[in-house]
Amino acid sequence: MESKNSEKAKESDGDSAFEQVVRAADIPIYAVMAAFREDPSPMKLNLGFGVYRTEEGKPLLLNAVRQAEQLLVNDLSADKEYLPITGLPEFNKLSAKLIFGADSPAIKENRVSTVQCLSGSGSLRIGADFLAKHYYQHTVYLSQPTYGNHPNFFAAAGLAMKTYHYYDPKTNGLDFQGMLQDLGAAPSGAIVLLQASGHNPTGIDPTAQQWEQIRQLMRLKRLLPFFDCAYQGFVTNMDADALPVRMFVADGGECLVAQSYSKTMGLYGERVGALSIVCKTTDVASRVESQLKLLIRPMYLNPPIHGASIVTAILKDREMYSQWVTELKQLTDRIATLRQQLHLALLDRGTPGDWSHITRQLGMFSLTGLNAEQVAFLIKEYHIYMSPDGRINMAGLSSKAVPYLADAIHAAVTLV
């Protein structure tokens, strides 16, 4: 009896069943944000995480969102029942209309399968899982560089990854010829992840003419486009930011599109997004949707209702939609002004180098060209936090902080 009791005690007091679990390395951007929170300096500046901040450094809740939420609160007929596996049907319909256009032939011909997902990240992951299970090519090409979480979605799905040239550090611009060469050398049928607008982390987008060349090459090579569309309306305007996607859909070919409303409606914590797969026929689209349901069901069964209801309320109401578009224009104008102010401030200080790329880049982010040592210097000496690759969130900057940031960049470039 004592023997058995001692064995039980040994089991309960012994090593954890998870003793062999290795501590994972810190995720760089989250480590930067943790350091920012712990920094007691009153001068600290957070330009790392991709969220919009007001001139006072506060989160922004759009008036259109406030109005939509008030409508939802006042709707006594609303309930909190489970949504279908594919999400809120009206949300899916309106999301497809937003990205593809009201007159899209793919929508009119019922060749689009759209499912509500957990923001852009969830949309990309569901898309990656679908391709891993149902597409014959298991290699995906990502831009170099790309959003830091992109490789994780495809690696988790078991897809192999390669890169194509995108950013030219010599010009802080697009390496268009390198991009074409890499895509031209890709095997037939390979998946290519493309960012529709506001490329993260570079802020560099191809022109409409360059997109047309990319489209022609990809269709010639039978490459499968997978668009990440996280910033529609947050870069230029609704139609211009969706143009690359619509160009690929207009030729009758197939593609995948991941949408997010985190940045464009400020619904970061609501996790609202959609995955659309454009197919050749109605029948194929129907079969694709049936398989998407099987992927979603064991993962989270069905998506949350609140955020999707907010988006739906705004997209279906002409006045709220107009208000949303107007507010987005104000945000993009302010970011453009901040870019100009920072560029001029660096010119005034005679900071070595050509900083015009700050005004040429678009959207929320700017890849400054600062190296890791210079970024570390900014954090240590000036309490300015950003990604280790030198990416800054222009939407986290304020006009009053521009001179301080310019002084810091000037010191980093001249001293490090």
C-alpha positions as MATLAB code, in Angstrom:
seq = 'MESKNSEKAKESDGDSAFEQVVRAADIPIYAVMAAFREDPSPMKLNLGFGVYRTEEGKPLLLNAVRQAEQLLVNDLSADKEYLPITGLPEFNKLSAKLIFGADSPAIKENRVSTVQCLSGSGSLRIGADFLAKHYYQHTVYLSQPTYGNHPNFFAAAGLAMKTYHYYDPKTNGLDFQGMLQDLGAAPSGAIVLLQASGHNPTGIDPTAQQWEQIRQLMRLKRLLPFFDCAYQGFVTNMDADALPVRMFVADGGECLVAQSYSKTMGLYGERVGALSIVCKTTDVASRVESQLKLLIRPMYLNPPIHGASIVTAILKDREMYSQWVTELKQLTDRIATLRQQLHLALLDRGTPGDWSHITRQLGMFSLTGLNAEQVAFLIKEYHIYMSPDGRINMAGLSSKAVPYLADAIHAAVTLV';
ca = [
       0.000    0.000    0.000;
       2.831    2.373    0.927;
       4.477    1.598   -2.378;
       1.411    2.535   -4.381;
       0.882    5.723   -2.364;
       4.497    6.744   -2.835;
       4.209    6.165   -6.586;
       1.108    8.373   -6.741;
       2.873   11.055   -4.706;
       5.850   10.838   -7.038;
       3.588   11.253  -10.042;
       1.831   14.279   -8.545;
       5.045   15.899   -7.328;
       7.129   14.998  -10.347;
       7.865   16.725  -13.621;
       5.083   18.380  -15.574;
       3.599   16.487  -18.472;
       4.714   19.512  -20.490;
       8.253   19.608  -19.129;
       9.705   19.203  -22.614;
       7.946   22.289  -23.974;
      10.543   24.766  -25.194;
      10.017   28.468  -24.617;
       9.276   30.149  -27.939;
      11.219   33.200  -28.996;
       9.457   36.516  -28.485;
       7.531   37.781  -31.493;
       9.622   40.839  -32.501;
       6.844   43.383  -32.949;
       5.121   42.338  -29.710;
       8.432   42.480  -27.857;
       8.863   46.036  -29.094;
       5.375   46.933  -27.892;
       6.021   45.372  -24.477;
       9.198   47.429  -24.149;
       7.236   50.552  -25.073;
       4.645   49.918  -22.367;
       7.360   49.475  -19.731;
       9.285   52.596  -20.784;
       8.635   55.379  -18.222;
       9.901   58.159  -20.503;
       7.362   60.953  -21.137;
       8.906   61.378  -24.606;
       8.283   57.807  -25.755;
       6.711   57.348  -29.166;
       5.020   54.211  -30.477;
       5.365   53.806  -34.252;
       5.381   50.017  -34.255;
       1.911   48.485  -34.186;
      -0.341   49.199  -37.177;
      -3.205   51.089  -35.575;
      -4.514   54.601  -36.244;
      -4.022   57.225  -33.550;
      -5.416   60.744  -33.271;
      -3.257   63.848  -32.932;
      -3.501   63.278  -29.177;
      -2.275   59.708  -29.539;
      -5.651   58.179  -28.726;
      -7.528   55.361  -30.482;
     -10.176   56.564  -32.936;
     -13.746   55.275  -33.108;
     -15.305   56.442  -36.369;
     -18.605   58.317  -36.150;
     -20.089   55.964  -38.729;
     -19.242   53.045  -36.446;
     -20.759   54.790  -33.423;
     -23.942   55.426  -35.371;
     -24.144   51.830  -36.586;
     -23.648   50.493  -33.070;
     -26.367   52.767  -31.740;
     -28.757   51.428  -34.358;
     -27.916   47.877  -33.317;
     -28.490   48.690  -29.649;
     -31.869   50.259  -30.412;
     -33.020   47.338  -32.547;
     -35.178   45.385  -30.113;
     -35.756   42.651  -32.696;
     -32.053   41.779  -32.836;
     -30.797   38.603  -31.188;
     -27.520   36.808  -30.532;
     -28.283   33.519  -32.223;
     -25.494   31.533  -33.866;
     -24.627   32.629  -37.374;
     -24.338   30.090  -40.191;
     -20.891   28.524  -40.615;
     -20.205   30.930  -43.494;
     -21.260   33.958  -41.442;
     -23.826   36.715  -41.863;
     -25.208   36.337  -45.416;
     -25.810   40.052  -45.972;
     -22.311   40.866  -44.737;
     -20.832   38.422  -47.244;
     -22.869   39.846  -50.093;
     -21.949   43.458  -49.278;
     -18.268   42.631  -48.720;
     -18.051   40.991  -52.147;
     -19.765   44.000  -53.699;
     -17.333   46.367  -51.974;
     -14.161   44.695  -53.252;
     -15.327   43.455  -56.672;
     -17.654   46.334  -57.566;
     -21.431   46.452  -57.886;
     -21.257   45.579  -61.583;
     -18.790   42.720  -61.236;
     -19.580   39.963  -63.741;
     -18.306   37.382  -61.257;
     -20.968   38.432  -58.749;
     -23.731   38.629  -61.360;
     -22.849   35.144  -62.593;
     -22.722   33.723  -59.028;
     -19.096   32.674  -59.446;
     -17.953   34.044  -56.072;
     -17.950   32.118  -52.817;
     -17.632   34.479  -49.841;
     -17.372   33.456  -46.191;
     -17.097   35.645  -43.116;
     -13.817   35.069  -41.288;
     -11.904   36.337  -38.273;
     -10.512   39.491  -39.856;
      -7.810   39.404  -42.520;
      -5.654   36.941  -40.606;
      -8.448   34.401  -40.345;
      -9.325   34.913  -44.006;
      -5.739   34.252  -45.063;
      -5.467   31.177  -42.858;
      -8.739   29.658  -44.115;
      -7.625   30.384  -47.678;
      -4.249   28.764  -47.041;
      -5.878   25.671  -45.561;
      -8.243   25.432  -48.516;
      -5.388   25.605  -51.005;
      -3.345   23.050  -49.080;
      -6.222   20.596  -49.211;
      -7.800   21.281  -52.596;
      -5.198   22.862  -54.921;
      -2.574   20.935  -56.818;
       0.300   23.390  -56.323;
       1.649   23.706  -52.787;
       4.131   26.546  -53.277;
       3.221   30.134  -52.482;
       5.314   33.159  -53.452;
       5.492   36.085  -51.006;
       6.904   39.543  -51.657;
      10.294   40.321  -50.140;
       9.622   41.823  -47.642;
       6.058   41.141  -46.574;
       3.822   41.439  -43.509;
       5.534   39.512  -40.728;
       2.612   37.158  -40.108;
       2.112   36.157  -43.753;
       4.593   33.255  -43.692;
       2.934   31.856  -40.576;
      -0.452   31.408  -42.261;
       0.980   29.356  -45.093;
       3.506   27.441  -43.003;
       0.729   26.376  -40.622;
      -1.208   25.057  -43.628;
       1.809   23.043  -44.765;
       2.539   25.063  -47.897;
       6.077   25.677  -49.128;
       7.152   29.294  -49.508;
       9.383   31.233  -51.841;
       9.861   34.954  -52.318;
       9.780   37.365  -55.218;
      11.682   40.644  -55.415;
       9.616   43.652  -54.418;
      11.528   46.284  -52.443;
      14.658   47.931  -53.802;
      16.704   49.259  -50.847;
      18.805   51.405  -53.173;
      15.829   53.476  -54.269;
      13.421   52.698  -51.421;
      11.016   51.908  -54.254;
       9.597   48.977  -56.191;
      11.957   46.490  -57.823;
       9.493   45.934  -60.648;
      11.836   44.163  -63.035;
      13.018   41.844  -60.281;
       9.398   41.077  -59.440;
       8.569   40.224  -63.050;
      11.657   38.049  -63.396;
      10.838   36.056  -60.274;
       7.187   35.574  -61.195;
       8.227   34.634  -64.715;
      10.479   31.927  -63.307;
       7.811   30.527  -60.968;
       6.379   27.102  -61.861;
       3.015   26.997  -63.581;
       0.155   27.065  -61.104;
       2.151   28.504  -58.212;
       0.214   30.640  -55.707;
       1.238   34.290  -55.515;
       0.279   36.424  -52.527;
      -0.325   40.005  -53.616;
      -1.207   43.006  -51.470;
      -3.893   44.994  -53.254;
      -2.919   48.399  -51.824;
      -0.940   49.987  -49.004;
       1.748   47.285  -49.098;
       2.897   46.280  -45.634;
       5.671   46.970  -44.681;
       6.956   49.075  -47.587;
       4.080   51.424  -48.453;
       5.002   50.820  -52.111;
       2.317   49.832  -54.627;
       2.649   49.103  -58.347;
       1.022   51.596  -60.718;
      -2.094   50.633  -62.671;
       0.095   50.029  -65.729;
       2.452   47.819  -63.732;
      -0.489   45.867  -62.304;
      -1.640   45.183  -65.847;
       1.784   43.767  -66.715;
       1.686   41.634  -63.568;
      -1.776   40.375  -64.506;
      -0.758   39.464  -68.032;
       2.341   37.612  -66.841;
       0.492   35.726  -64.111;
      -2.305   34.648  -66.429;
       0.239   33.588  -69.051;
       2.069   31.497  -66.447;
      -1.224   30.254  -64.940;
      -0.182   31.570  -61.525;
      -2.969   31.752  -58.924;
      -3.394   35.204  -57.338;
      -4.250   35.429  -53.643;
      -4.953   39.048  -52.698;
      -4.583   40.427  -49.201;
      -6.855   43.479  -49.111;
      -6.572   45.071  -45.672;
      -6.683   48.750  -46.594;
      -9.437   49.393  -49.151;
     -10.284   53.092  -48.909;
      -7.418   53.725  -46.495;
      -4.788   54.355  -49.180;
      -6.338   56.317  -52.073;
     -10.071   55.616  -52.403;
     -12.454   52.669  -52.545;
     -12.232   52.052  -56.282;
      -8.525   52.775  -56.765;
      -7.535   50.517  -53.862;
      -9.624   47.672  -55.308;
      -8.411   48.150  -58.890;
      -5.796   45.352  -58.907;
      -8.360   42.830  -57.673;
     -10.968   43.961  -60.195;
      -8.443   43.752  -63.037;
      -7.819   40.097  -62.268;
     -11.519   39.337  -61.896;
     -12.462   41.146  -65.127;
     -10.443   38.728  -67.267;
     -12.615   35.820  -66.153;
      -9.846   34.072  -64.260;
      -9.861   32.736  -60.736;
      -8.393   34.254  -57.581;
      -8.685   34.415  -53.800;
      -9.263   37.644  -51.849;
      -8.892   38.192  -48.101;
     -10.590   41.315  -46.728;
     -10.223   42.996  -43.348;
     -12.219   45.761  -41.682;
      -9.728   46.269  -38.841;
      -7.986   49.291  -40.317;
     -10.666   50.577  -42.666;
     -13.406   50.799  -40.013;
     -11.206   50.790  -36.924;
     -12.758   47.482  -35.831;
      -9.448   46.042  -34.632;
     -10.847   44.110  -31.690;
     -13.996   42.900  -33.446;
     -12.015   40.674  -35.864;
     -14.179   41.183  -38.940;
     -13.103   39.957  -42.365;
     -14.083   37.880  -45.364;
     -12.546   35.374  -47.736;
     -13.811   35.332  -51.310;
     -12.851   32.752  -53.906;
     -13.676   33.699  -57.490;
     -14.317   30.616  -59.608;
     -14.884   29.796  -63.259;
     -18.475   28.626  -62.860;
     -21.397   28.755  -60.431;
     -21.120   25.032  -59.839;
     -17.450   25.229  -58.882;
     -18.166   28.163  -56.539;
     -20.884   26.143  -54.824;
     -18.576   23.164  -54.336;
     -15.812   25.432  -53.046;
     -18.167   26.901  -50.447;
     -19.168   23.423  -49.303;
     -15.517   22.638  -48.595;
     -14.897   25.970  -46.852;
     -17.652   25.027  -44.417;
     -15.824   21.810  -43.592;
     -12.630   23.764  -42.871;
     -14.350   26.348  -40.688;
     -16.563   24.012  -38.658;
     -13.827   22.234  -36.625;
     -11.856   25.460  -36.249;
     -14.406   27.890  -34.732;
     -17.768   26.591  -36.027;
     -19.127   30.024  -36.901;
     -17.934   33.639  -36.673;
     -19.042   36.337  -34.187;
     -22.041   38.481  -35.021;
     -21.423   41.960  -33.603;
     -18.605   43.271  -35.802;
     -20.171   41.878  -38.951;
     -23.455   43.567  -38.021;
     -21.673   46.909  -37.714;
     -20.078   46.534  -41.138;
     -23.368   45.441  -42.670;
     -25.244   48.395  -41.205;
     -22.724   50.834  -42.694;
     -22.404   49.208  -46.115;
     -26.149   48.927  -46.719;
     -27.084   52.462  -45.631;
     -26.267   55.190  -48.148;
     -25.832   57.948  -45.558;
     -23.656   55.919  -43.190;
     -21.598   54.604  -46.101;
     -21.032   58.156  -47.325;
     -20.067   59.239  -43.814;
     -17.607   56.349  -43.551;
     -15.971   57.198  -46.894;
     -15.710   60.869  -45.858;
     -14.073   59.946  -42.564;
     -11.617   57.632  -44.330;
     -10.664   60.492  -46.665;
      -9.912   62.665  -43.652;
      -7.665   59.964  -42.208;
      -5.756   59.400  -45.451;
      -5.330   63.153  -45.958;
      -3.902   63.485  -42.465;
      -1.431   60.638  -43.059;
      -0.341   62.268  -46.341;
       0.220   65.538  -44.469;
       2.313   63.772  -41.840;
       4.453   62.261  -44.598;
       5.069   65.716  -46.074;
       5.863   67.206  -42.673;
       8.395   64.499  -41.850;
      10.047   64.776  -45.250;
      10.383   68.549  -44.939;
      11.687   68.266  -41.385;
      14.465   65.913  -42.521;
      15.325   68.235  -45.407;
      15.494   71.212  -43.016;
      17.968   69.330  -40.853;
      20.113   68.336  -43.809;
      19.752   64.682  -42.901;
      22.030   62.633  -45.204;
      20.239   60.630  -47.869;
      17.211   60.993  -50.102;
      14.040   60.916  -47.991;
      11.546   61.565  -50.793;
      10.378   57.946  -50.541;
       8.466   58.910  -47.396;
       6.085   60.977  -49.529;
       6.044   58.499  -52.419;
       4.994   55.608  -50.222;
       1.291   55.075  -49.586;
      -1.018   54.000  -46.815;
      -0.330   53.385  -43.180;
       3.318   52.321  -43.309;
       6.663   53.651  -44.417;
       9.799   51.575  -44.731;
      12.272   54.276  -43.730;
      15.501   52.582  -44.801;
      16.871   52.695  -41.249;
      18.878   49.596  -40.339;
      18.567   47.479  -37.193;
      21.407   49.301  -35.414;
      19.820   52.668  -36.102;
      16.449   51.410  -34.889;
      18.071   50.170  -31.670;
      19.672   53.612  -31.276;
      16.277   55.316  -31.638;
      14.778   53.089  -28.976;
      17.645   53.499  -26.514;
      18.400   57.192  -26.945;
      15.057   58.653  -28.005;
      12.472   56.130  -26.758;
      11.025   55.833  -30.266;
       9.735   52.329  -30.935;
       9.310   50.727  -34.343;
       9.773   47.420  -36.129;
      13.393   46.188  -36.304;
      13.251   46.500  -40.115;
      12.775   50.271  -39.871;
       9.068   50.254  -40.678;
       7.119   53.047  -39.049;
       3.384   53.407  -38.672;
       2.664   56.855  -40.102;
      -0.843   56.663  -38.620;
       0.698   56.520  -35.143;
       2.547   59.801  -35.618;
       1.303   63.294  -34.718;
       2.252   66.680  -36.142;
       3.630   67.800  -32.796;
       5.887   64.725  -32.649;
       7.315   65.174  -36.159;
      10.222   67.471  -35.097;
      11.239   65.046  -32.349;
      11.162   62.099  -34.747;
      13.139   64.063  -37.358;
      15.788   64.973  -34.761;
      16.046   61.319  -33.768;
      16.341   60.032  -37.342;
      18.955   62.692  -38.121;
      21.003   61.620  -35.096;
      20.687   57.923  -35.974;
      21.794   58.474  -39.565;
      24.717   60.717  -38.690;
      25.963   58.912  -35.565;
      25.292   55.215  -36.160;
];
